[in-house]
Amino acid sequence: MLLFHMENRTMRLNARFGSMVGLAASLALAAGCSGGGPQIPSQGAPQSVGSRPAVTQSVGRAITGSTQVLAHPVVLQQRPPLGSWMIRRNITTMVFASDIYNNVVDIFDFNSGQQIGQIGGLSQPQGLATDTNGNLYEADTNTQHINIYAPYSVNNPTVIDESGVNGGEYPVGLHVDKHLNLWVANICSNGCSSPGNVMKYPYGSSTGTALNGGPSRAYFVTTDSSGNVWADGEDSNGAPIYGYWAKGAGSFIPVPVKLNFPGSVQFDAYGHMILDDQLGDPATGYSRVDILNGGMPPATRHITVQTTGDDVVTVAIGTANARLFAPQLFAGTVNKIAYWPPSTLEGALTPTTPGELLGSAVVQATLP
């Protein structure tokens, strides 16, 4: 097992529960590495409609002998199936969160926080992105696909197939720039026996070009208003790395920042880099969001996401309202945070089906 969220889970368990649990998780991680590249873990296997397990009032996830209990109450009645559905289509701004346990993407109304839809039939949905036309992009890591859904659509996506690129790329992070070019952070290639990369797919094209150098295991990617391409991930030694390609060309330029475990990278409308550090506070295991002017250190502000001490892999920006939406992996909720200024928790979006939330995106967010 080489997928991004499983590695992240191992580090989080190690930080929270001690070396023995972390060691057990590492062994489980290694056990899944034999042959054929990444596989879906047993607790996250796809479920067909109608085959969901019984839900109790205390929903837990067994992980290497430990149980993470979801922090939100479970609503047993009127639970929709784990498939594609959409009940409202007059929403102008929506929040999306990928659920790697149920293999779906949950859709929420930006203003009310109510869940209004779901995209099913996925396999390891991780990074999400949107463009100015309202399209949703989903990194379906296990199938090596990037699925593109038209506004309000939950079925029949346009597919960019990376399974034949460099022996098979495994996409994790996505970004669409103001020219509608798609940028993909691939964590690894060739059955995960070769390094990953950052690729550019020009608007309207299904043929991508890899940038020169960069993280050996690319996690997330974004662009700024000057056309520079930023990414984070791990170098060949497994150390966190963050930096950029000037104007999206030439060699990768590392930027020295304190980064314990790379999370999402993106710019808001004011030129602030919103850098998610999943282990921003290793002592507690809390995630932290660093705000850097122009992407360069030092960070001008820090936001510690600690309402449940949970794992925040990505954050999405609702720039018009200065809001961050932070999915919590184990709690299965999306925190809504006012971040500029001040940083205050305003509530949480709760899916009707409990799961483990990783990727996030806001449609119609202002792009730089």
Secondary structure, 3 states (H helix, E strand, C coil): CCCHHHHHHHHHHHHHHCHHHHHHHHHHHHHCCCCCCCCCCHHHCCCCCCCCCCCCCCCEEEECCEEEECCCCCCCCCCCCCCCEECCCCCCCEEEEEECCCCEEEEEECCCCCEEEEECCCCCEEEEEECCCCCEEEEEHHHCEEEEECCCCCCCCEEEECCCCCCCEEEEEEEECCCCCEEEEEEEECCCCEEEEEEEECCCCCCCEECECCCCEEEEEEECCCCCEEEEEECCCCCEEEEEEHHHCCECEECCCCCCCEEEEEECCCCEEEEEEEEEECCCCEEEEEEEECCCCCCCEEEEECCCCCCCCCCEEEHHHCEEEEECCCCCCEEEEECCCCCEEEEEECCCCCCCEEEEEECCCCCC
